């Protein structure tokens, strides 16, 4: 079984099918997510597709998305 860990290089996730967000641009990149075979979710920056990948559980991504939808992080970009 493949060892999956935070900060691992993308090259270790050969079967990941990355999905890019619609927001962002070529200069700063976009967030890309992929569901891993064990159900965890990998996140990377499209600017550095071979670079470090963060790994989250499904519950962690659900909580983040709910918070983002509720405006919990709006003060970070205003």
Secondary structure, DSSP 8 states (H G I E B T S, - for coil): -----TTEEGGG-TT---EE-SS-BTTTB-EEEEE-TTS-EEEEEGGGTTSEEEEE-HHHHHHHHHHHHTTTTGGG--
